[in-house]
Amino acid sequence: MIGKRMQDAMNEQIKHELESAYLYLAMVAYFRAEGLDGMPGFARTASR
């Protein structure tokens, strides 16, 4: 079993990764709405 400190650190990292993914997906929506061709593909790839 992992220690509490390690578990907390891993959970914090997961939180940061999810926040970044959602930010990139929001950027996809914005770029599409603004008609910025090519940028949605970049942001979608970065969200993975």
Secondary structure as GFF3:
##gff-version 3
##sequence-region A 1 48
A	DSSP	alpha_helix	4	34	.	.	.	ID=ss1
A	DSSP	alpha_helix	39	46	.	.	.	ID=ss2
###
